Amino acid sequence: RHTFLNVRCHIHDKYNATLYFTNVNYAREGAAPATGLVGPSAVADCHMKCVRQTDGNWLFSEFKPSQALLGEDDFMKLM
């Protein structure tokens, strides 16, 4: 599971925007529901550049995560 926190959107013009957010990831090997979690598996500060297409849809053009915290659970050690 991923949780996105502190989402901010900076609109540059009608065709370009940047999203800034914190991504908190919870992971556990095996079938749901996951039990025994002590904390998030990973926390990253992220920004995404977005470009509006001629049909009006927005597409992500760049994604830059910066890992802030990495958990020590067995699942993350396998990654």
N, C-alpha and C positions, 0 to 999 in steps of 0.2 A: 504494500500500500504506500501511496505517496500523499503527502499533505503539502499544499502550497500556502505559504504564509506571507504576510506583508506584501501582497501583490500591488505593484505600482505600474502604471502605464504612462509613458511619456510620448505624446503625440508630436512628431516632428513637423509633419505636414499631412495632407490628405492621403498620401501613399506610403508613408513611413512612420513606424512607431517602434518603441523599445519597451519590453516588459522586464521588470526587475522583481525578483521574489526569492524566498528561501524555500528550498525543497527538503522536506523531512521524509526519509524513507524508513519503513518498518518491514523487515523481511525475516522469514523463518522457513526452513526446509520442511517439506511435508504437507499433508492435507490441511485444509482450513477446518476449524478455526485454529490459528496459531496460539499456543499457550507458552507461558514462561518468559515472555519478553521483559527485559529490564529497562530498555531504552531504545531509542531509534538506532537503526543499523547504520545510517549515514545522514549527514546534514550538509547541504551545499548551498552556497550563494550563487544565484543564476541570473543571467540576462539573456533575453531572446530578441533578436531583431525581426521585425515583421514588415512585410511588403504587401500592399493592397494590389490585387490583380485588376485587370480591366473589367472583369465580370463582377467586381465588388467584393470578392472573397479575399480574406487575409491569409497569407502563408508565412510560415516561419522561414526566414532566410539564413539565420545563424543562431546557434545555441552555444553558450559558453558557461558551463558550470565551473565553480571553484569549490573544491571539497573543503569544508570547514571542520567536520568531525567524521570519524570513521569508527564504527563499533567494533567490539572484540568478540562478538558471538561467533559460534562455529560456522554458521552459514556464510558470514562475510569472509572468514578465513579461506573458505573454498573458492571464493570469487577471486 
